[in-house]
Amino acid sequence: STLFPYTTLFRSITGSALTTSLQNVATYHRLEFEGIKELSKEERLSLYQNEMFPNATKFVDVTALKTTNPIIYQIYDVYDELNNLLGTLYRGITIGASYSQITTIEFLIGIDINNKYTGFYMIEDNETPGKTADYYEQGYSVSIIGQSLDSNVVLDAVSGATTTYDRLMAAFEEITRYHLEDYLDRPDSVDVELTHLQAAFPQAAQFETIYDQLPYDTK
């Protein structure tokens, strides 16, 4: 772990709370004594994705190659320095808990090649300030790390944020379903104008697609 190397040792709710407390102390020390400012959204994204895949050297955006889903904003295939596939990182977005206006919650879910969770992090929302603060603690939901996608996994509940929790659980379950059922699906083929194809092969008079005949397995 980047901020706390023993995160994976703590799997229980009590352990997660202890992990969070120690990470808060580390964050306070960095801010007060090292002058490190609050992280931006993109800095949090970089930090969290490396928390979930510490051996990764490359995050490849494959969103355009996958079937679409209204909750999924981006999909990354994750590789190490030897170009071995480590897993998949999902960047999702769902409707928030506010009843007075439309709000959104953005989060990350990591899944390794053995279909086990590598973590869950919220990276931004526009909820009422302080409404979902506990969800942003670095140790939140660390208990799911290493658990299989087909097990009965639930995120830790946060007191006073029932609607937020329900929305997150629904999004969490939908991405889990997507990874198990839709991740390897072939996107629909796209019709292309003959003139566009002839730009690459000017002498050709006819093109025959083999898209649907080839195996599709990014792994």
DRENDO-1510 file (C-alpha; in Angstrom, 1 decimal, always signed):
<recs>
REC; n; res; u; v; w
REC; 1; SER; +0.0; +0.0; +0.0 .
REC; 2; THR; +1.3; +3.5; -0.8 .
REC; 3; LEU; +0.3; +5.2; +2.4 .
REC; 4; PHE; +0.1; +2.2; +4.7 .
REC; 5; PRO; +2.0; -1.0; +3.6 .
REC; 6; TYR; +0.1; -3.3; +6.0 .
REC; 7; THR; -3.4; -2.6; +4.7 .
REC; 8; THR; -3.9; -6.1; +3.4 .
REC; 9; LEU; -3.3; -7.6; +6.8 .
REC; 10; PHE; -6.5; -6.2; +8.1 .
REC; 11; ARG; -9.6; -7.9; +6.8 .
REC; 12; SER; -12.2; -7.4; +9.6 .
REC; 13; ILE; -14.4; -4.4; +10.2 .
REC; 14; THR; -12.4; -3.6; +13.3 .
REC; 15; GLY; -9.2; -4.0; +11.4 .
REC; 16; SER; -10.5; -1.7; +8.6 .
REC; 17; ALA; -11.3; +1.0; +11.2 .
REC; 18; LEU; -7.7; +0.6; +12.7 .
REC; 19; THR; -6.3; +0.9; +9.2 .
REC; 20; THR; -8.3; +4.0; +8.5 .
REC; 21; SER; -7.2; +5.6; +11.8 .
REC; 22; LEU; -3.5; +5.0; +11.0 .
REC; 23; GLN; -3.9; +6.3; +7.5 .
REC; 24; ASN; -5.6; +9.4; +8.9 .
REC; 25; VAL; -2.6; +10.0; +11.2 .
REC; 26; ALA; -0.2; +9.5; +8.2 .
REC; 27; THR; -2.3; +12.0; +6.1 .
REC; 28; TYR; -2.3; +14.5; +8.9 .
REC; 29; HIS; +1.5; +14.2; +9.4 .
REC; 30; ARG; +2.0; +14.7; +5.6 .
REC; 31; LEU; -0.2; +17.8; +5.6 .
REC; 32; GLU; +1.0; +19.4; +8.8 .
REC; 33; PHE; +4.7; +18.6; +8.8 .
REC; 34; GLU; +5.5; +18.0; +5.2 .
REC; 35; GLY; +3.2; +20.7; +3.7 .
REC; 36; ILE; +1.5; +18.3; +1.3 .
REC; 37; LYS; -1.8; +19.7; +0.1 .
REC; 38; GLU; -5.1; +18.0; -0.3 .
REC; 39; LEU; -5.1; +15.7; -3.4 .
REC; 40; SER; -6.9; +16.7; -6.5 .
REC; 41; LYS; -9.4; +14.4; -8.2 .
REC; 42; GLU; -6.8; +13.2; -10.7 .
REC; 43; GLU; -4.2; +12.7; -8.0 .
REC; 44; ARG; -6.7; +10.6; -6.0 .
REC; 45; LEU; -7.4; +8.6; -9.1 .
REC; 46; SER; -3.7; +7.9; -9.6 .
REC; 47; LEU; -3.2; +7.0; -6.0 .
REC; 48; TYR; -6.1; +4.7; -5.7 .
REC; 49; GLN; -5.5; +2.8; -8.9 .
REC; 50; ASN; -2.0; +2.1; -7.7 .
REC; 51; GLU; -3.3; +1.1; -4.3 .
REC; 52; MET; -5.4; -1.6; -6.0 .
REC; 53; PHE; -2.7; -2.7; -8.5 .
REC; 54; PRO; +0.6; -2.0; -6.8 .
REC; 55; ASN; +2.6; -3.9; -9.5 .
REC; 56; ALA; +0.9; -2.2; -12.4 .
REC; 57; THR; +2.9; -0.2; -14.9 .
REC; 58; LYS; +0.2; +0.4; -17.5 .
REC; 59; PHE; -3.5; +1.2; -17.4 .
REC; 60; VAL; -5.0; +0.8; -20.9 .
REC; 61; ASP; -8.4; +2.4; -21.5 .
REC; 62; VAL; -10.5; -0.2; -23.3 .
REC; 63; THR; -13.9; +1.4; -22.8 .
REC; 64; ALA; -14.5; +1.8; -26.5 .
REC; 65; LEU; -13.9; -1.9; -27.1 .
REC; 66; LYS; -16.4; -3.1; -24.5 .
REC; 67; THR; -20.2; -3.2; -24.5 .
REC; 68; THR; -21.7; -0.1; -22.9 .
REC; 69; ASN; -23.3; +0.3; -19.4 .
REC; 70; PRO; -24.9; +3.4; -17.9 .
REC; 71; ILE; -23.0; +3.1; -14.6 .
REC; 72; ILE; -19.5; +2.4; -16.2 .
REC; 73; TYR; -17.6; +5.6; -17.2 .
REC; 74; GLN; -14.3; +4.0; -18.0 .
REC; 75; ILE; -12.7; +0.5; -18.2 .
REC; 76; TYR; -9.0; -0.1; -17.9 .
REC; 77; ASP; -7.1; -3.3; -18.5 .
REC; 78; VAL; -4.1; -3.3; -16.1 .
REC; 79; TYR; -0.6; -4.7; -17.0 .
REC; 80; ASP; +2.7; -5.1; -15.3 .
REC; 81; GLU; +6.1; -4.3; -16.8 .
REC; 82; LEU; +6.3; -7.7; -18.5 .
REC; 83; ASN; +2.9; -6.9; -20.2 .
REC; 84; ASN; +1.1; -9.5; -18.1 .
REC; 85; LEU; -2.6; -8.8; -17.6 .
REC; 86; LEU; -3.2; -8.1; -13.8 .
REC; 87; GLY; -6.9; -7.4; -13.9 .
REC; 88; THR; -9.4; -4.7; -14.7 .
REC; 89; LEU; -10.2; -1.3; -13.2 .
REC; 90; TYR; -13.7; +0.1; -13.4 .
REC; 91; ARG; -14.4; +3.8; -13.0 .
REC; 92; GLY; -18.1; +4.1; -12.3 .
REC; 93; ILE; -20.6; +6.9; -11.7 .
REC; 94; THR; -24.1; +6.7; -10.1 .
REC; 95; ILE; -26.8; +9.0; -8.9 .
REC; 96; GLY; -26.2; +10.4; -5.4 .
REC; 97; ALA; -28.4; +10.6; -2.3 .
REC; 98; SER; -29.7; +14.1; -2.4 .
REC; 99; TYR; -33.4; +14.6; -2.6 .
REC; 100; SER; -33.2; +18.4; -3.4 .
REC; 101; GLN; -31.0; +18.2; -6.5 .
REC; 102; ILE; -29.4; +15.6; -8.8 .
REC; 103; THR; -26.0; +14.6; -7.4 .
REC; 104; THR; -23.5; +12.0; -8.6 .
REC; 105; ILE; -21.0; +9.7; -6.9 .
REC; 106; GLU; -17.9; +8.6; -8.7 .
REC; 107; PHE; -15.9; +5.5; -7.6 .
REC; 108; LEU; -13.3; +2.8; -8.6 .
REC; 109; ILE; -13.5; -1.0; -8.4 .
REC; 110; GLY; -10.5; -3.2; -9.0 .
REC; 111; ILE; -10.8; -6.9; -10.1 .
REC; 112; ASP; -7.9; -9.2; -10.7 .
REC; 113; ILE; -7.5; -11.9; -13.3 .
REC; 114; ASN; -8.8; -14.5; -10.8 .
REC; 115; ASN; -12.1; -12.6; -10.4 .
REC; 116; LYS; -11.2; -11.3; -6.9 .
REC; 117; TYR; -11.7; -7.7; -5.8 .
REC; 118; THR; -8.6; -5.6; -5.3 .
REC; 119; GLY; -10.4; -2.7; -3.7 .
REC; 120; PHE; -13.1; -0.1; -3.9 .
REC; 121; TYR; -12.6; +3.7; -3.6 .
REC; 122; MET; -14.9; +6.7; -4.0 .
REC; 123; ILE; -13.0; +9.5; -5.8 .
REC; 124; GLU; -15.6; +12.3; -6.0 .
REC; 125; ASP; -19.2; +13.3; -5.4 .
REC; 126; ASN; -21.2; +16.5; -5.3 .
REC; 127; GLU; -23.3; +15.5; -2.3 .
REC; 128; THR; -24.0; +17.8; +0.6 .
REC; 129; PRO; -20.6; +18.6; +2.3 .
REC; 130; GLY; -19.8; +16.0; +5.0 .
REC; 131; LYS; -22.7; +13.8; +4.1 .
REC; 132; THR; -20.6; +10.9; +3.0 .
REC; 133; ALA; -17.2; +11.7; +4.5 .
REC; 134; ASP; -16.7; +8.2; +5.9 .
REC; 135; TYR; -16.8; +6.7; +2.4 .
REC; 136; TYR; -13.7; +8.6; +1.5 .
REC; 137; GLU; -11.4; +7.2; +4.2 .
REC; 138; GLN; -8.6; +5.3; +2.5 .
REC; 139; GLY; -9.3; +2.2; +4.5 .
REC; 140; TYR; -13.0; +2.1; +3.6 .
REC; 141; SER; -14.2; -1.3; +2.3 .
REC; 142; VAL; -10.7; -2.8; +2.6 .
REC; 143; SER; -12.4; -6.0; +3.8 .
REC; 144; ILE; -13.5; -6.9; +0.2 .
REC; 145; ILE; -9.9; -7.2; -1.0 .
REC; 146; GLY; -9.2; -10.7; -2.0 .
REC; 147; GLN; -12.8; -11.8; -1.9 .
REC; 148; SER; -14.2; -13.6; -4.9 .
REC; 149; LEU; -16.8; -12.0; -7.2 .
REC; 150; ASP; -19.2; -14.9; -6.7 .
REC; 151; SER; -19.1; -14.7; -2.9 .
REC; 152; ASN; -21.7; -12.7; -0.9 .
REC; 153; VAL; -19.7; -9.5; -0.6 .
REC; 154; VAL; -21.2; -6.3; +0.9 .
REC; 155; LEU; -19.6; -2.9; +1.5 .
REC; 156; ASP; -19.4; -1.7; +5.0 .
REC; 157; ALA; -22.4; +0.5; +6.0 .
REC; 158; VAL; -21.8; +4.1; +7.1 .
REC; 159; SER; -24.0; +5.5; +9.7 .
REC; 160; GLY; -26.4; +8.3; +8.5 .
REC; 161; ALA; -25.8; +7.6; +4.8 .
REC; 162; THR; -28.4; +4.9; +4.1 .
REC; 163; THR; -29.5; +6.2; +0.6 .
REC; 164; THR; -25.9; +6.7; -0.4 .
REC; 165; TYR; -25.1; +3.2; +0.7 .
REC; 166; ASP; -28.0; +1.7; -1.2 .
REC; 167; ARG; -27.0; +3.5; -4.4 .
REC; 168; LEU; -23.4; +2.4; -4.0 .
REC; 169; MET; -24.3; -1.2; -3.3 .
REC; 170; ALA; -26.6; -1.3; -6.4 .
REC; 171; ALA; -23.8; +0.1; -8.6 .
REC; 172; PHE; -21.2; -2.2; -7.0 .
REC; 173; GLU; -23.4; -5.3; -7.7 .
REC; 174; GLU; -24.1; -4.1; -11.3 .
REC; 175; ILE; -20.4; -3.8; -12.1 .
REC; 176; THR; -19.7; -7.2; -10.6 .
REC; 177; ARG; -22.5; -8.6; -12.8 .
REC; 178; TYR; -21.0; -6.8; -15.8 .
REC; 179; HIS; -17.6; -8.2; -15.3 .
REC; 180; LEU; -18.8; -11.7; -15.0 .
REC; 181; GLU; -21.3; -11.6; -17.8 .
REC; 182; ASP; -20.6; -8.7; -20.2 .
REC; 183; TYR; -16.9; -7.9; -20.0 .
REC; 184; LEU; -15.9; -10.3; -22.7 .
REC; 185; ASP; -18.9; -9.7; -24.9 .
REC; 186; ARG; -18.2; -8.5; -28.4 .
REC; 187; PRO; -19.5; -5.0; -29.1 .
REC; 188; ASP; -21.8; -4.6; -32.1 .
REC; 189; SER; -20.1; -4.2; -35.4 .
REC; 190; VAL; -20.3; -0.7; -37.0 .
REC; 191; ASP; -21.2; -0.1; -40.6 .
REC; 192; VAL; -18.5; +1.6; -42.6 .
REC; 193; GLU; -18.8; +3.5; -45.9 .
REC; 194; LEU; -17.1; +1.8; -48.8 .
REC; 195; THR; -15.3; +5.1; -49.7 .
REC; 196; HIS; -13.8; +5.1; -46.2 .
REC; 197; LEU; -12.4; +1.6; -46.6 .
REC; 198; GLN; -11.1; +2.5; -50.1 .
REC; 199; ALA; -9.0; +5.3; -48.5 .
REC; 200; ALA; -6.8; +2.5; -47.1 .
REC; 201; PHE; -7.0; +0.2; -50.1 .
REC; 202; PRO; -7.8; +2.3; -53.2 .
REC; 203; GLN; -7.8; -0.6; -55.7 .
REC; 204; ALA; -10.3; -2.7; -53.8 .
REC; 205; ALA; -13.8; -3.0; -55.1 .
REC; 206; GLN; -15.4; -5.1; -52.3 .
REC; 207; PHE; -14.7; -5.6; -48.6 .
REC; 208; GLU; -16.0; -8.6; -46.5 .
REC; 209; THR; -16.0; -8.3; -42.7 .
REC; 210; ILE; -14.7; -11.2; -40.6 .
REC; 211; TYR; -15.4; -9.3; -37.3 .
REC; 212; ASP; -18.1; -11.7; -36.1 .
REC; 213; GLN; -16.1; -14.8; -37.0 .
REC; 214; LEU; -13.0; -14.1; -34.9 .
REC; 215; PRO; -12.7; -15.1; -31.2 .
REC; 216; TYR; -13.0; -12.2; -28.8 .
REC; 217; ASP; -11.1; -12.7; -25.6 .
REC; 218; THR; -8.9; -9.8; -24.3 .
REC; 219; LYS; -7.3; -12.2; -21.8 .
</recs>
